[in-house]
Amino acid sequence: MAMLMRRMKLGHYTVHGFRSSFRDWAGDETNHAREVAEGALAHVSGDATERAYRRSDALAKRRLLLEDWANFVSR
């Protein structure tokens, strides 16, 4: 995303704003689990013990979340 923005000569903007907008929307406007939203942003959540027992990447849940995001931003 950062490379695309540089190519579009949008260097005065940051990717962080897109990520922050997504996270605010997911937390405020949806019922998707916090862990799913954090996973979609490639954030690590939970302590070391919790992460050791979490074996799934929740791909299907992340897909549903991102489909909802796509529908929201394309309205």
N, CA, C and O atoms as a Tripos MOL2 file, in Angstrom:
@<TRIPOS>MOLECULE
protein
  300   299    75     0     0
PROTEIN
NO_CHARGES

@<TRIPOS>ATOM
      1 N           0.8370   -1.1870    0.0000 N.3       1 MET1
      2 CA          0.0000    0.0000    0.0000 C.3       1 MET1
      3 C           0.8800    1.2470    0.0000 C.2       1 MET1
      4 O           0.6040    2.2060   -0.7220 O.2       1 MET1
      5 N           1.9350    1.2350    0.8080 N.am      2 ALA2
      6 CA          2.8170    2.4000    0.8590 C.3       2 ALA2
      7 C           3.4600    2.6450   -0.5050 C.2       2 ALA2
      8 O           3.5710    3.7890   -0.9450 O.2       2 ALA2
      9 N           3.8820    1.5730   -1.1730 N.am      3 MET3
     10 CA          4.4990    1.7100   -2.4960 C.3       3 MET3
     11 C           3.4930    2.2820   -3.5020 C.2       3 MET3
     12 O           3.8380    3.1590   -4.2940 O.2       3 MET3
     13 N           2.2700    1.7940   -3.4720 N.am      4 LEU4
     14 CA          1.2290    2.3050   -4.3640 C.3       4 LEU4
     15 C           1.0140    3.8020   -4.1250 C.2       4 LEU4
     16 O           0.8930    4.5780   -5.0740 O.2       4 LEU4
     17 N           0.9690    4.1920   -2.8780 N.am      5 MET5
     18 CA          0.7570    5.6020   -2.5600 C.3       5 MET5
     19 C           1.9250    6.4630   -3.0460 C.2       5 MET5
     20 O           1.7210    7.5860   -3.5070 O.2       5 MET5
     21 N           3.1460    5.9360   -2.9440 N.am      6 ARG6
     22 CA          4.2980    6.6850   -3.4710 C.3       6 ARG6
     23 C           4.1900    6.8330   -4.9860 C.2       6 ARG6
     24 O           4.4530    7.9070   -5.5260 O.2       6 ARG6
     25 N           3.8060    5.7660   -5.6680 N.am      7 ARG7
     26 CA          3.6560    5.8290   -7.1280 C.3       7 ARG7
     27 C           2.5740    6.8190   -7.5380 C.2       7 ARG7
     28 O           2.6670    7.4500   -8.5910 O.2       7 ARG7
     29 N           1.5570    6.9500   -6.7070 N.am      8 MET8
     30 CA          0.4740    7.8880   -6.9990 C.3       8 MET8
     31 C           0.8210    9.2990   -6.5240 C.2       8 MET8
     32 O          -0.0050   10.2080   -6.6040 O.2       8 MET8
     33 N           2.0490    9.4760   -6.0280 N.am      9 LYS9
     34 CA          2.5270   10.7620   -5.5230 C.3       9 LYS9
     35 C           1.6600   11.2760   -4.3700 C.2       9 LYS9
     36 O           1.3260   12.4580   -4.2960 O.2       9 LYS9
     37 N           1.3100   10.3500   -3.4740 N.am     10 LEU10
     38 CA          0.5350   10.6880   -2.2860 C.3      10 LEU10
     39 C           1.4050   10.5500   -1.0440 C.2      10 LEU10
     40 O           0.9300   10.1290    0.0110 O.2      10 LEU10
     41 N           2.6580   10.8990   -1.1710 N.am     11 GLY11
     42 CA          3.6200   10.7220   -0.1030 C.3      11 GLY11
     43 C           3.3000   11.4540    1.1860 C.2      11 GLY11
     44 O           3.8280   11.1040    2.2420 O.2      11 GLY11
     45 N           2.4470   12.4620    1.1210 N.am     12 HIS12
     46 CA          2.1070   13.2110    2.3300 C.3      12 HIS12
     47 C           1.0400   12.4980    3.1650 C.2      12 HIS12
     48 O           0.6930   12.9690    4.2480 O.2      12 HIS12
     49 N           0.5170   11.3730    2.6790 N.am     13 TYR13
     50 CA         -0.4230   10.5410    3.4380 C.3      13 TYR13
     51 C           0.3020    9.2910    3.9110 C.2      13 TYR13
     52 O           1.3520    8.9340    3.3770 O.2      13 TYR13
     53 N          -0.2560    8.6350    4.9040 N.am     14 THR14
     54 CA          0.3640    7.4130    5.4030 C.3      14 THR14
     55 C          -0.6220    6.2570    5.3560 C.2      14 THR14
     56 O          -1.8380    6.4480    5.3400 O.2      14 THR14
     57 N          -0.0730    5.0700    5.3330 N.am     15 VAL15
     58 CA         -0.8930    3.8640    5.3620 C.3      15 VAL15
     59 C          -1.5860    3.7440    6.7110 C.2      15 VAL15
     60 O          -2.6640    3.1590    6.8100 O.2      15 VAL15
     61 N          -0.9770    4.2870    7.7340 N.am     16 HIS16
     62 CA         -1.5460    4.1840    9.0730 C.3      16 HIS16
     63 C          -2.9880    4.6920    9.1160 C.2      16 HIS16
     64 O          -3.8170    4.1140    9.8180 O.2      16 HIS16
     65 N          -3.2930    5.7310    8.3990 N.am     17 GLY17
     66 CA         -4.6530    6.2690    8.3930 C.3      17 GLY17
     67 C          -5.6650    5.2760    7.8550 C.2      17 GLY17
     68 O          -6.7820    5.1920    8.3650 O.2      17 GLY17
     69 N          -5.2860    4.5160    6.8240 N.am     18 PHE18
     70 CA         -6.1770    3.4890    6.2780 C.3      18 PHE18
     71 C          -6.3920    2.3900    7.3050 C.2      18 PHE18
     72 O          -7.5180    1.9450    7.5280 O.2      18 PHE18
     73 N          -5.3030    1.9550    7.9280 N.am     19 ARG19
     74 CA         -5.3810    0.8800    8.9180 C.3      19 ARG19
     75 C          -6.2020    1.3210   10.1300 C.2      19 ARG19
     76 O          -7.0110    0.5540   10.6520 O.2      19 ARG19
     77 N          -5.9900    2.5480   10.5670 N.am     20 SER20
     78 CA         -6.7210    3.0800   11.7050 C.3      20 SER20
     79 C          -8.2160    3.1970   11.3990 C.2      20 SER20
     80 O          -9.0530    2.8780   12.2440 O.2      20 SER20
     81 N          -8.5440    3.6480   10.2050 N.am     21 SER21
     82 CA         -9.9520    3.7510    9.8010 C.3      21 SER21
     83 C         -10.6220    2.3840    9.8130 C.2      21 SER21
     84 O         -11.7490    2.2380   10.2850 O.2      21 SER21
     85 N          -9.9170    1.3820    9.2890 N.am     22 PHE22
     86 CA        -10.4580    0.0210    9.2750 C.3      22 PHE22
     87 C         -10.7040   -0.4620   10.7000 C.2      22 PHE22
     88 O         -11.7640   -1.0120   10.9970 O.2      22 PHE22
     89 N          -9.7290   -0.2570   11.5770 N.am     23 ARG23
     90 CA         -9.8480   -0.7760   12.9440 C.3      23 ARG23
     91 C         -10.9690   -0.0750   13.6950 C.2      23 ARG23
     92 O         -11.7150   -0.7250   14.4270 O.2      23 ARG23
     93 N         -11.1020    1.2340   13.5300 N.am     24 ASP24
     94 CA        -12.1990    1.9600   14.1750 C.3      24 ASP24
     95 C         -13.5450    1.4490   13.6760 C.2      24 ASP24
     96 O         -14.4540    1.2100   14.4700 O.2      24 ASP24
     97 N         -13.6720    1.2810   12.3620 N.am     25 TRP25
     98 CA        -14.9150    0.7810   11.7890 C.3      25 TRP25
     99 C         -15.2350   -0.6020   12.3300 C.2      25 TRP25
    100 O         -16.3610   -0.8550   12.7600 O.2      25 TRP25
    101 N         -14.2570   -1.5010   12.3130 N.am     26 ALA26
    102 CA        -14.4850   -2.8770   12.7600 C.3      26 ALA26
    103 C         -14.9360   -2.9160   14.2170 C.2      26 ALA26
    104 O         -15.8200   -3.6950   14.5750 O.2      26 ALA26
    105 N         -14.3350   -2.0830   15.0500 N.am     27 GLY27
    106 CA        -14.6860   -2.0740   16.4680 C.3      27 GLY27
    107 C         -15.9960   -1.3840   16.7710 C.2      27 GLY27
    108 O         -16.7330   -1.8110   17.6600 O.2      27 GLY27
    109 N         -16.2990   -0.3160   16.0380 N.am     28 ASP28
    110 CA        -17.4750    0.4970   16.3430 C.3      28 ASP28
    111 C         -18.7340    0.0820   15.5850 C.2      28 ASP28
    112 O         -19.8430    0.2440   16.0930 O.2      28 ASP28
    113 N         -18.5740   -0.4450   14.3920 N.am     29 GLU29
    114 CA        -19.7220   -0.6560   13.5150 C.3      29 GLU29
    115 C         -20.0410   -2.1160   13.2150 C.2      29 GLU29
    116 O         -21.0130   -2.3940   12.5120 O.2      29 GLU29
    117 N         -19.2520   -3.0560   13.7280 N.am     30 THR30
    118 CA        -19.5030   -4.4720   13.4330 C.3      30 THR30
    119 C         -19.5100   -5.2870   14.7150 C.2      30 THR30
    120 O         -19.1630   -4.7970   15.7900 O.2      30 THR30
    121 N         -19.9100   -6.5270   14.5760 N.am     31 ASN31
    122 CA        -19.8820   -7.4710   15.6910 C.3      31 ASN31
    123 C         -18.7530   -8.4820   15.5370 C.2      31 ASN31
    124 O         -18.7330   -9.4970   16.2330 O.2      31 ASN31
    125 N         -17.8220   -8.2200   14.6390 N.am     32 HIS32
    126 CA        -16.6920   -9.1220   14.4590 C.3      32 HIS32
    127 C         -15.8100   -9.0710   15.7070 C.2      32 HIS32
    128 O         -15.6500   -8.0230   16.3320 O.2      32 HIS32
    129 N         -15.2460  -10.2190   16.0520 N.am     33 ALA33
    130 CA        -14.4040  -10.3200   17.2460 C.3      33 ALA33
    131 C         -13.1710   -9.4360   17.1200 C.2      33 ALA33
    132 O         -12.6200   -9.2610   16.0330 O.2      33 ALA33
    133 N         -12.7590   -8.8950   18.2300 N.am     34 ARG34
    134 CA        -11.5700   -8.0450   18.2890 C.3      34 ARG34
    135 C         -10.3590   -8.7770   17.7310 C.2      34 ARG34
    136 O          -9.5730   -8.1960   16.9820 O.2      34 ARG34
    137 N         -10.2030  -10.0420   18.0880 N.am     35 GLU35
    138 CA         -9.0540  -10.8270   17.6470 C.3      35 GLU35
    139 C          -9.0270  -10.9820   16.1290 C.2      35 GLU35
    140 O          -7.9560  -11.0260   15.5230 O.2      35 GLU35
    141 N         -10.2050  -11.0630   15.5180 N.am     36 VAL36
    142 CA        -10.2900  -11.1970   14.0600 C.3      36 VAL36
    143 C          -9.8300   -9.9000   13.3990 C.2      36 VAL36
    144 O          -9.0750   -9.9280   12.4270 O.2      36 VAL36
    145 N         -10.2830   -8.7730   13.9230 N.am     37 ALA37
    146 CA         -9.8720   -7.4730   13.3720 C.3      37 ALA37
    147 C          -8.3720   -7.2660   13.5490 C.2      37 ALA37
    148 O          -7.7000   -6.7860   12.6370 O.2      37 ALA37
    149 N          -7.8510   -7.6220   14.7080 N.am     38 GLU38
    150 CA         -6.4120   -7.4780   14.9410 C.3      38 GLU38
    151 C          -5.6270   -8.4020   14.0140 C.2      38 GLU38
    152 O          -4.5760   -8.0210   13.4980 O.2      38 GLU38
    153 N          -6.1300   -9.6050   13.8060 N.am     39 GLY39
    154 CA         -5.4690  -10.5410   12.8960 C.3      39 GLY39
    155 C          -5.4700  -10.0380   11.4670 C.2      39 GLY39
    156 O          -4.5000  -10.2350   10.7350 O.2      39 GLY39
    157 N          -6.5530   -9.3870   11.0640 N.am     40 ALA40
    158 CA         -6.6260   -8.8400    9.7110 C.3      40 ALA40
    159 C          -5.5760   -7.7520    9.5010 C.2      40 ALA40
    160 O          -5.1470   -7.5070    8.3730 O.2      40 ALA40
    161 N          -5.1680   -7.1090   10.5790 N.am     41 LEU41
    162 CA         -4.1290   -6.0840   10.5090 C.3      41 LEU41
    163 C          -2.7380   -6.6540   10.7780 C.2      41 LEU41
    164 O          -1.7570   -5.9130   10.8530 O.2      41 LEU41
    165 N          -2.6650   -7.9640   10.9210 N.am     42 ALA42
    166 CA         -1.4070   -8.6680   11.2190 C.3      42 ALA42
    167 C          -0.8340   -8.2560   12.5640 C.2      42 ALA42
    168 O           0.3820   -8.2640   12.7580 O.2      42 ALA42
    169 N          -1.7210   -7.8920   13.5000 N.am     43 HIS43
    170 CA         -1.2870   -7.5850   14.8560 C.3      43 HIS43
    171 C          -1.2800   -8.8640   15.6770 C.2      43 HIS43
    172 O          -2.1080   -9.7490   15.4620 O.2      43 HIS43
    173 N          -0.3590   -8.9620   16.6040 N.am     44 VAL44
    174 CA         -0.3000  -10.0800   17.5330 C.3      44 VAL44
    175 C          -1.1510   -9.7200   18.7360 C.2      44 VAL44
    176 O          -1.0000   -8.6390   19.3050 O.2      44 VAL44
    177 N          -2.0520  -10.6270   19.1290 N.am     45 SER45
    178 CA         -2.8800  -10.3200   20.2920 C.3      45 SER45
    179 C          -2.8020  -11.4590   21.3010 C.2      45 SER45
    180 O          -2.5570  -12.6120   20.9440 O.2      45 SER45
    181 N          -3.0110  -11.1190   22.5400 N.am     46 GLY46
    182 CA         -2.9480  -12.0930   23.6180 C.3      46 GLY46
    183 C          -1.5350  -12.2450   24.1580 C.2      46 GLY46
    184 O          -0.5600  -11.8090   23.5470 O.2      46 GLY46
    185 N          -1.4560  -12.8760   25.3200 N.am     47 ASP47
    186 CA         -0.1400  -13.1110   25.9050 C.3      47 ASP47
    187 C           0.4860  -14.3660   25.2910 C.2      47 ASP47
    188 O          -0.1240  -15.0130   24.4390 O.2      47 ASP47
    189 N           1.6830  -14.7030   25.7160 N.am     48 ALA48
    190 CA          2.4180  -15.8280   25.1210 C.3      48 ALA48
    191 C           1.6550  -17.1370   25.2770 C.2      48 ALA48
    192 O           1.6540  -17.9560   24.3580 O.2      48 ALA48
    193 N           1.0070  -17.3530   26.4170 N.am     49 THR49
    194 CA          0.2590  -18.5900   26.6440 C.3      49 THR49
    195 C          -0.9210  -18.6840   25.6950 C.2      49 THR49
    196 O          -1.1450  -19.7260   25.0800 O.2      49 THR49
    197 N          -1.6740  -17.6030   25.5730 N.am     50 GLU50
    198 CA         -2.8330  -17.5990   24.6700 C.3      50 GLU50
    199 C          -2.3980  -17.8590   23.2330 C.2      50 GLU50
    200 O          -3.0330  -18.6390   22.5230 O.2      50 GLU50
    201 N          -1.3310  -17.2170   22.8050 N.am     51 ARG51
    202 CA         -0.8400  -17.4090   21.4340 C.3      51 ARG51
    203 C          -0.3690  -18.8380   21.2060 C.2      51 ARG51
    204 O          -0.5080  -19.3670   20.1030 O.2      51 ARG51
    205 N           0.1870  -19.4690   22.2340 N.am     52 ALA52
    206 CA          0.6660  -20.8470   22.1020 C.3      52 ALA52
    207 C          -0.4810  -21.8110   21.8380 C.2      52 ALA52
    208 O          -0.3020  -22.8000   21.1270 O.2      52 ALA52
    209 N          -1.6540  -21.5400   22.3970 N.am     53 TYR53
    210 CA         -2.7970  -22.4230   22.2180 C.3      53 TYR53
    211 C          -3.6530  -22.0720   21.0050 C.2      53 TYR53
    212 O          -4.4690  -22.8860   20.5730 O.2      53 TYR53
    213 N          -3.4800  -20.8870   20.4550 N.am     54 ARG54
    214 CA         -4.2650  -20.4860   19.2870 C.3      54 ARG54
    215 C          -3.5770  -21.0260   18.0390 C.2      54 ARG54
    216 O          -2.5220  -20.5280   17.6450 O.2      54 ARG54
    217 N          -4.1600  -22.0270   17.4260 N.am     55 ARG55
    218 CA         -3.5470  -22.6810   16.2750 C.3      55 ARG55
    219 C          -4.1210  -22.1960   14.9440 C.2      55 ARG55
    220 O          -3.4830  -22.3430   13.9010 O.2      55 ARG55
    221 N          -5.2860  -21.6370   14.9760 N.am     56 SER56
    222 CA         -5.9710  -21.2280   13.7490 C.3      56 SER56
    223 C          -5.5990  -19.8070   13.3590 C.2      56 SER56
    224 O          -5.2650  -18.9820   14.2100 O.2      56 SER56
    225 N          -5.6610  -19.5310   12.0630 N.am     57 ASP57
    226 CA         -5.4440  -18.1620   11.5960 C.3      57 ASP57
    227 C          -6.7700  -17.4390   11.3650 C.2      57 ASP57
    228 O          -6.7850  -16.2810   10.9480 O.2      57 ASP57
    229 N          -7.8970  -18.1300   11.6400 N.am     58 ALA58
    230 CA         -9.2430  -17.5490   11.4990 C.3      58 ALA58
    231 C          -9.4640  -16.9750   10.0990 C.2      58 ALA58
    232 O         -10.0990  -15.9320    9.9390 O.2      58 ALA58
    233 N          -8.9430  -17.6540    9.1060 N.am     59 LEU59
    234 CA         -9.0200  -17.1530    7.7350 C.3      59 LEU59
    235 C         -10.4610  -16.9190    7.2850 C.2      59 LEU59
    236 O         -10.7560  -15.8790    6.6950 O.2      59 LEU59
    237 N         -11.3530  -17.8560    7.5500 N.am     60 ALA60
    238 CA        -12.7530  -17.6950    7.1200 C.3      60 ALA60
    239 C         -13.3940  -16.4860    7.8030 C.2      60 ALA60
    240 O         -14.1520  -15.7460    7.1760 O.2      60 ALA60
    241 N         -13.0910  -16.2870    9.0820 N.am     61 LYS61
    242 CA        -13.6560  -15.1390    9.8040 C.3      61 LYS61
    243 C         -13.0630  -13.8330    9.2960 C.2      61 LYS61
    244 O         -13.7700  -12.8330    9.1690 O.2      61 LYS61
    245 N         -11.7690  -13.8400    9.0060 N.am     62 ARG62
    246 CA        -11.1440  -12.6250    8.4590 C.3      62 ARG62
    247 C         -11.7010  -12.3100    7.0820 C.2      62 ARG62
    248 O         -11.8780  -11.1430    6.7320 O.2      62 ARG62
    249 N         -11.9780  -13.3440    6.2990 N.am     63 ARG63
    250 CA        -12.5610  -13.1350    4.9650 C.3      63 ARG63
    251 C         -13.9240  -12.4470    5.0780 C.2      63 ARG63
    252 O         -14.2170  -11.5150    4.3290 O.2      63 ARG63
    253 N         -14.7540  -12.9080    6.0140 N.am     64 LEU64
    254 CA        -16.0700  -12.2810    6.2100 C.3      64 LEU64
    255 C         -15.9220  -10.8210    6.6420 C.2      64 LEU64
    256 O         -16.6440   -9.9480    6.1610 O.2      64 LEU64
    257 N         -14.9970  -10.5680    7.5380 N.am     65 LEU65
    258 CA        -14.7480   -9.1940    7.9900 C.3      65 LEU65
    259 C         -14.3300   -8.3160    6.8210 C.2      65 LEU65
    260 O         -14.8480   -7.2100    6.6620 O.2      65 LEU65
    261 N         -13.4130   -8.7860    6.0140 N.am     66 LEU66
    262 CA        -12.9230   -7.9720    4.8980 C.3      66 LEU66
    263 C         -13.9650   -7.8220    3.7940 C.2      66 LEU66
    264 O         -13.9600   -6.8160    3.0850 O.2      66 LEU66
    265 N         -14.8530   -8.7940    3.6330 N.am     67 GLU67
    266 CA        -15.9750   -8.6180    2.6970 C.3      67 GLU67
    267 C         -16.8980   -7.5130    3.1930 C.2      67 GLU67
    268 O         -17.3670   -6.6890    2.4080 O.2      67 GLU67
    269 N         -17.1570   -7.4960    4.5000 N.am     68 ASP68
    270 CA        -17.9820   -6.4230    5.0700 C.3      68 ASP68
    271 C         -17.3090   -5.0690    4.8800 C.2      68 ASP68
    272 O         -17.9800   -4.0860    4.5660 O.2      68 ASP68
    273 N         -15.9960   -5.0050    5.0660 N.am     69 TRP69
    274 CA        -15.2370   -3.7620    4.8650 C.3      69 TRP69
    275 C         -15.3330   -3.3070    3.4220 C.2      69 TRP69
    276 O         -15.5510   -2.1260    3.1540 O.2      69 TRP69
    277 N         -15.1710   -4.2410    2.4870 N.am     70 ALA70
    278 CA        -15.2620   -3.9030    1.0660 C.3      70 ALA70
    279 C         -16.6390   -3.3430    0.7340 C.2      70 ALA70
    280 O         -16.7470   -2.3660   -0.0060 O.2      70 ALA70
    281 N         -17.6810   -3.9470    1.2680 N.am     71 ASN71
    282 CA        -19.0380   -3.4440    1.0370 C.3      71 ASN71
    283 C         -19.2090   -2.0500    1.6360 C.2      71 ASN71
    284 O         -19.8660   -1.1940    1.0440 O.2      71 ASN71
    285 N         -18.6230   -1.8220    2.8050 N.am     72 PHE72
    286 CA        -18.7380   -0.5190    3.4540 C.3      72 PHE72
    287 C         -18.0420    0.5720    2.6440 C.2      72 PHE72
    288 O         -18.6250    1.6270    2.3970 O.2      72 PHE72
    289 N         -16.8220    0.3290    2.2380 N.am     73 VAL73
    290 CA        -16.0660    1.3880    1.5450 C.3      73 VAL73
    291 C         -16.4950    1.5750    0.0980 C.2      73 VAL73
    292 O         -16.1920    2.6060   -0.5020 O.2      73 VAL73
    293 N         -17.1930    0.6010   -0.4730 N.am     74 SER74
    294 CA        -17.5960    0.7490   -1.8790 C.3      74 SER74
    295 C         -19.0040    1.2950   -2.0330 C.2      74 SER74
    296 O         -19.5010    1.3900   -3.1550 O.2      74 SER74
    297 N         -19.6640    1.6580   -0.9350 N.am     75 ARG75
    298 CA        -21.0090    2.2440   -1.0230 C.3      75 ARG75
    299 C         -20.9670    3.5890   -1.6820 C.2      75 ARG75
    300 O         -22.0050    4.2310   -1.8420 O.2      75 ARG75
@<TRIPOS>BOND
     1     1     2 1
     2     2     3 1
     3     3     4 2
     4     3     5 am
     5     5     6 1
     6     6     7 1
     7     7     8 2
     8     7     9 am
     9     9    10 1
    10    10    11 1
    11    11    12 2
    12    11    13 am
    13    13    14 1
    14    14    15 1
    15    15    16 2
    16    15    17 am
    17    17    18 1
    18    18    19 1
    19    19    20 2
    20    19    21 am
    21    21    22 1
    22    22    23 1
    23    23    24 2
    24    23    25 am
    25    25    26 1
    26    26    27 1
    27    27    28 2
    28    27    29 am
    29    29    30 1
    30    30    31 1
    31    31    32 2
    32    31    33 am
    33    33    34 1
    34    34    35 1
    35    35    36 2
    36    35    37 am
    37    37    38 1
    38    38    39 1
    39    39    40 2
    40    39    41 am
    41    41    42 1
    42    42    43 1
    43    43    44 2
    44    43    45 am
    45    45    46 1
    46    46    47 1
    47    47    48 2
    48    47    49 am
    49    49    50 1
    50    50    51 1
    51    51    52 2
    52    51    53 am
    53    53    54 1
    54    54    55 1
    55    55    56 2
    56    55    57 am
    57    57    58 1
    58    58    59 1
    59    59    60 2
    60    59    61 am
    61    61    62 1
    62    62    63 1
    63    63    64 2
    64    63    65 am
    65    65    66 1
    66    66    67 1
    67    67    68 2
    68    67    69 am
    69    69    70 1
    70    70    71 1
    71    71    72 2
    72    71    73 am
    73    73    74 1
    74    74    75 1
    75    75    76 2
    76    75    77 am
    77    77    78 1
    78    78    79 1
    79    79    80 2
    80    79    81 am
    81    81    82 1
    82    82    83 1
    83    83    84 2
    84    83    85 am
    85    85    86 1
    86    86    87 1
    87    87    88 2
    88    87    89 am
    89    89    90 1
    90    90    91 1
    91    91    92 2
    92    91    93 am
    93    93    94 1
    94    94    95 1
    95    95    96 2
    96    95    97 am
    97    97    98 1
    98    98    99 1
    99    99   100 2
   100    99   101 am
   101   101   102 1
   102   102   103 1
   103   103   104 2
   104   103   105 am
   105   105   106 1
   106   106   107 1
   107   107   108 2
   108   107   109 am
   109   109   110 1
   110   110   111 1
   111   111   112 2
   112   111   113 am
   113   113   114 1
   114   114   115 1
   115   115   116 2
   116   115   117 am
   117   117   118 1
   118   118   119 1
   119   119   120 2
   120   119   121 am
   121   121   122 1
   122   122   123 1
   123   123   124 2
   124   123   125 am
   125   125   126 1
   126   126   127 1
   127   127   128 2
   128   127   129 am
   129   129   130 1
   130   130   131 1
   131   131   132 2
   132   131   133 am
   133   133   134 1
   134   134   135 1
   135   135   136 2
   136   135   137 am
   137   137   138 1
   138   138   139 1
   139   139   140 2
   140   139   141 am
   141   141   142 1
   142   142   143 1
   143   143   144 2
   144   143   145 am
   145   145   146 1
   146   146   147 1
   147   147   148 2
   148   147   149 am
   149   149   150 1
   150   150   151 1
   151   151   152 2
   152   151   153 am
   153   153   154 1
   154   154   155 1
   155   155   156 2
   156   155   157 am
   157   157   158 1
   158   158   159 1
   159   159   160 2
   160   159   161 am
   161   161   162 1
   162   162   163 1
   163   163   164 2
   164   163   165 am
   165   165   166 1
   166   166   167 1
   167   167   168 2
   168   167   169 am
   169   169   170 1
   170   170   171 1
   171   171   172 2
   172   171   173 am
   173   173   174 1
   174   174   175 1
   175   175   176 2
   176   175   177 am
   177   177   178 1
   178   178   179 1
   179   179   180 2
   180   179   181 am
   181   181   182 1
   182   182   183 1
   183   183   184 2
   184   183   185 am
   185   185   186 1
   186   186   187 1
   187   187   188 2
   188   187   189 am
   189   189   190 1
   190   190   191 1
   191   191   192 2
   192   191   193 am
   193   193   194 1
   194   194   195 1
   195   195   196 2
   196   195   197 am
   197   197   198 1
   198   198   199 1
   199   199   200 2
   200   199   201 am
   201   201   202 1
   202   202   203 1
   203   203   204 2
   204   203   205 am
   205   205   206 1
   206   206   207 1
   207   207   208 2
   208   207   209 am
   209   209   210 1
   210   210   211 1
   211   211   212 2
   212   211   213 am
   213   213   214 1
   214   214   215 1
   215   215   216 2
   216   215   217 am
   217   217   218 1
   218   218   219 1
   219   219   220 2
   220   219   221 am
   221   221   222 1
   222   222   223 1
   223   223   224 2
   224   223   225 am
   225   225   226 1
   226   226   227 1
   227   227   228 2
   228   227   229 am
   229   229   230 1
   230   230   231 1
   231   231   232 2
   232   231   233 am
   233   233   234 1
   234   234   235 1
   235   235   236 2
   236   235   237 am
   237   237   238 1
   238   238   239 1
   239   239   240 2
   240   239   241 am
   241   241   242 1
   242   242   243 1
   243   243   244 2
   244   243   245 am
   245   245   246 1
   246   246   247 1
   247   247   248 2
   248   247   249 am
   249   249   250 1
   250   250   251 1
   251   251   252 2
   252   251   253 am
   253   253   254 1
   254   254   255 1
   255   255   256 2
   256   255   257 am
   257   257   258 1
   258   258   259 1
   259   259   260 2
   260   259   261 am
   261   261   262 1
   262   262   263 1
   263   263   264 2
   264   263   265 am
   265   265   266 1
   266   266   267 1
   267   267   268 2
   268   267   269 am
   269   269   270 1
   270   270   271 1
   271   271   272 2
   272   271   273 am
   273   273   274 1
   274   274   275 1
   275   275   276 2
   276   275   277 am
   277   277   278 1
   278   278   279 1
   279   279   280 2
   280   279   281 am
   281   281   282 1
   282   282   283 1
   283   283   284 2
   284   283   285 am
   285   285   286 1
   286   286   287 1
   287   287   288 2
   288   287   289 am
   289   289   290 1
   290   290   291 1
   291   291   292 2
   292   291   293 am
   293   293   294 1
   294   294   295 1
   295   295   296 2
   296   295   297 am
   297   297   298 1
   298   298   299 1
   299   299   300 2
@<TRIPOS>SUBSTRUCTURE
     1 MET1         2 RESIDUE 1 A MET
     2 ALA2         6 RESIDUE 1 A ALA
     3 MET3        10 RESIDUE 1 A MET
     4 LEU4        14 RESIDUE 1 A LEU
     5 MET5        18 RESIDUE 1 A MET
     6 ARG6        22 RESIDUE 1 A ARG
     7 ARG7        26 RESIDUE 1 A ARG
     8 MET8        30 RESIDUE 1 A MET
     9 LYS9        34 RESIDUE 1 A LYS
    10 LEU10       38 RESIDUE 1 A LEU
    11 GLY11       42 RESIDUE 1 A GLY
    12 HIS12       46 RESIDUE 1 A HIS
    13 TYR13       50 RESIDUE 1 A TYR
    14 THR14       54 RESIDUE 1 A THR
    15 VAL15       58 RESIDUE 1 A VAL
    16 HIS16       62 RESIDUE 1 A HIS
    17 GLY17       66 RESIDUE 1 A GLY
    18 PHE18       70 RESIDUE 1 A PHE
    19 ARG19       74 RESIDUE 1 A ARG
    20 SER20       78 RESIDUE 1 A SER
    21 SER21       82 RESIDUE 1 A SER
    22 PHE22       86 RESIDUE 1 A PHE
    23 ARG23       90 RESIDUE 1 A ARG
    24 ASP24       94 RESIDUE 1 A ASP
    25 TRP25       98 RESIDUE 1 A TRP
    26 ALA26      102 RESIDUE 1 A ALA
    27 GLY27      106 RESIDUE 1 A GLY
    28 ASP28      110 RESIDUE 1 A ASP
    29 GLU29      114 RESIDUE 1 A GLU
    30 THR30      118 RESIDUE 1 A THR
    31 ASN31      122 RESIDUE 1 A ASN
    32 HIS32      126 RESIDUE 1 A HIS
    33 ALA33      130 RESIDUE 1 A ALA
    34 ARG34      134 RESIDUE 1 A ARG
    35 GLU35      138 RESIDUE 1 A GLU
    36 VAL36      142 RESIDUE 1 A VAL
    37 ALA37      146 RESIDUE 1 A ALA
    38 GLU38      150 RESIDUE 1 A GLU
    39 GLY39      154 RESIDUE 1 A GLY
    40 ALA40      158 RESIDUE 1 A ALA
    41 LEU41      162 RESIDUE 1 A LEU
    42 ALA42      166 RESIDUE 1 A ALA
    43 HIS43      170 RESIDUE 1 A HIS
    44 VAL44      174 RESIDUE 1 A VAL
    45 SER45      178 RESIDUE 1 A SER
    46 GLY46      182 RESIDUE 1 A GLY
    47 ASP47      186 RESIDUE 1 A ASP
    48 ALA48      190 RESIDUE 1 A ALA
    49 THR49      194 RESIDUE 1 A THR
    50 GLU50      198 RESIDUE 1 A GLU
    51 ARG51      202 RESIDUE 1 A ARG
    52 ALA52      206 RESIDUE 1 A ALA
    53 TYR53      210 RESIDUE 1 A TYR
    54 ARG54      214 RESIDUE 1 A ARG
    55 ARG55      218 RESIDUE 1 A ARG
    56 SER56      222 RESIDUE 1 A SER
    57 ASP57      226 RESIDUE 1 A ASP
    58 ALA58      230 RESIDUE 1 A ALA
    59 LEU59      234 RESIDUE 1 A LEU
    60 ALA60      238 RESIDUE 1 A ALA
    61 LYS61      242 RESIDUE 1 A LYS
    62 ARG62      246 RESIDUE 1 A ARG
    63 ARG63      250 RESIDUE 1 A ARG
    64 LEU64      254 RESIDUE 1 A LEU
    65 LEU65      258 RESIDUE 1 A LEU
    66 LEU66      262 RESIDUE 1 A LEU
    67 GLU67      266 RESIDUE 1 A GLU
    68 ASP68      270 RESIDUE 1 A ASP
    69 TRP69      274 RESIDUE 1 A TRP
    70 ALA70      278 RESIDUE 1 A ALA
    71 ASN71      282 RESIDUE 1 A ASN
    72 PHE72      286 RESIDUE 1 A PHE
    73 VAL73      290 RESIDUE 1 A VAL
    74 SER74      294 RESIDUE 1 A SER
    75 ARG75      298 RESIDUE 1 A ARG
